[in-house]
């Protein structure tokens, strides 16, 4: 995950989900992984932005296609680390 924090009056969070074509040649595989990552983020979205604008980029770096549960665990861990960092 890559992030950028801006101290603005806007308290919004923008999210980018990326799966590199280098690792997954088929668009079907990339789209499946992006769908799983977006869903895991949507369900586990508990960020406390505290009147800050956040830009997040989740980049899939594994070489294999993980199932939803494993992706969800990773997204939860990243969200928890980010919450600890920004608070």
C-alpha positions in Angstrom: 0.0 0.0 0.0 1.2 3.5 -0.8 -0.5 6.5 0.8 -0.5 10.3 0.8 -1.9 12.4 3.7 -3.0 16.0 3.1 -4.1 18.3 5.8 -7.1 19.9 4.2 -10.5 20.8 5.3 -11.8 18.0 3.0 -12.1 14.8 4.9 -12.3 12.4 2.0 -10.5 9.2 1.2 -9.6 8.2 -2.4 -8.6 4.7 -3.2 -6.7 3.2 -6.2 -6.6 -0.6 -6.7 -3.9 -1.9 -9.1 -3.0 -5.3 -10.4 0.1 -5.3 -12.7 -0.3 -6.7 -16.2 3.3 -8.0 -15.9 2.2 -10.7 -13.4 -1.3 -11.5 -14.8 -1.6 -11.4 -18.5 -5.3 -12.2 -18.7 -7.7 -9.3 -18.0 -10.1 -11.7 -16.4 -7.6 -12.5 -13.7 -6.7 -8.9 -13.1 -10.3 -7.9 -12.9 -11.1 -10.7 -10.4 -8.3 -9.6 -8.1 -9.3 -6.0 -8.3 -12.9 -6.9 -7.5 -11.8 -8.9 -4.5 -9.5 -6.1 -3.2 -12.3 -3.4 -3.6 -14.8 -5.6 -1.8 -12.4 -6.3 1.0 -11.7 -2.6 1.4 -15.4 -1.7 1.2 -16.4 -4.1 3.9 -13.4 -3.3 6.2 -13.3 0.4 5.7 -12.7 1.8 9.2 -10.2 4.6 8.5 -10.2 7.6 10.9 -9.0 10.4 8.6 -9.4 13.1 11.3 -10.2 16.0 8.8 -7.4 14.9 6.5 -7.5 14.0 2.9 -6.1 10.5 2.2 -5.0 9.0 -1.1 -4.5 5.3 -0.9 -3.1 2.9 -3.5 -3.4 -0.8 -3.0 -1.0 -2.7 -5.3 -1.3 -6.4 -5.7 2.3 -7.8 -5.5 1.7 -11.6 -5.2 2.5 -13.9 -8.2 -0.5 -16.2 -7.4 -4.2 -15.5 -7.4 -5.2 -15.5 -3.7 -8.7 -16.3 -2.6 -10.9 -13.6 -1.0 -10.2 -14.5 2.6 -6.5 -14.0 2.3 -6.9 -10.7 0.5 -9.3 -9.6 3.2 -6.8 -10.4 6.0 -4.1 -8.4 4.2 -6.4 -5.4 3.7 -7.5 -5.5 7.4 -3.8 -5.6 8.5 -2.9 -2.6 6.2 -5.9 -0.6 7.4 -5.0 -1.2 11.0 -1.4 -0.2 10.4 -2.5 3.0 8.6 -4.9 3.9 11.4 -2.1 3.6 14.0 0.2 5.7 11.8 -2.2 8.6 11.2 -3.6 8.8 14.7 
